[in-house]
Amino acid sequence: MNLEDIAQKAGVSRSTVSRVINNERYVSADARQRVLQVIQQEHFQPNPAARTLVTRRSNIIGTAIPQTTNVIFGDNSYYPMLLQGIAEAVNKRDHALLLWLAESTEKRETFSARVARARHADGIIISSVTENDPLFDILIQRNRRFVMVETPPRLADQVSYVTVDNEAAARTAVNYLIATGRRRIATITGQIDIRDAIDRLEGYKGALRDAGLPVDPALIRYGRFQYEAGYREMNALLPHQPDAVFAAGDTIAMGIITAVREAGLRVPEDVAVIGFDDLDVAVRNDISTIRHSVQLVGSTAANLLIDLIEGQLEHPQHIILPTELILRGSTRTSS
């Protein structure tokens, strides 16, 4: 069958059938229902190539992550959880997913150019953007449609994004440590040119200042969102005798705990630890953390991008998802 056949059987115009197939607006509920019923009865499948020519859309959503596969599929489950959320939303919206990952020796400029050159995707979801990331700049310059899964480094009013209030969540974690009597509270950051890490550090500092506690540079270590960074930087912190550490990520927290225990100290009696994200590593290792649904971030970003592509939204959207402090054994003593 073709569109004319469906239109005749449904008692509508060919253009109405086209709008229903392409999920466009300005179709009455009754007409849409009649068209969909005929499509279902006749097992009609639109020709993808023909639909692309008409709509100028491929129904492909791109996701660009400028991280190498050993990082994405290593000890940090953040990216698999994010991609799971994106894929679930893309599938439900009857779109395909195209994924760009960086090569191990690839410069960010090369990766950015590779993503920008590809015209397959109707829009792109980007993650782990640095403060001066060429990918962000080139997408802005070429007026490509994209959604970020963190706060943009700049031009926030021009960019759609999905994130959590990292600064407020970090304050919540540090405030809890202060309320339980900790006074030498250290932090190990994520990659400090990524906005999430910057905001979490600001939240840490703000909580200390609000409590009248000094912000001691010796208790701030700059790391990455990796186990090795947590382990290395905690060993550097131990001579300064912190009684608690706020980690910018759960894999960092796991490295911290390993270093503390190897030093003959107890968690949480000697050093309390709070992470961020509530990844599976936090659940398995009984780590207190800031919980937010990474899958929800991914699915929300994908749905937002498709809505923008389909013209359901006209202006950039800023979506802030909730967080929650989860207390486990890395901060709770038996008493």
Beta strands, then each sheet from edge to edge (+ up, - down):
strand 1: 60-65
strand 2: 96-101
strand 3: 123-126
strand 4: 146-148
strand 5: 160-164
strand 6: 185-188
strand 7: 220-221
strand 8: 244-247
strand 9: 272-277
strand 10: 288-291
strand 11: 318-321
strand 12: 324-326
sheet 1: 2+ 1+ 3+ 4+ 5+ 11+
sheet 2: 7+ 6+ 8+ 9+ 10+ 12-
end
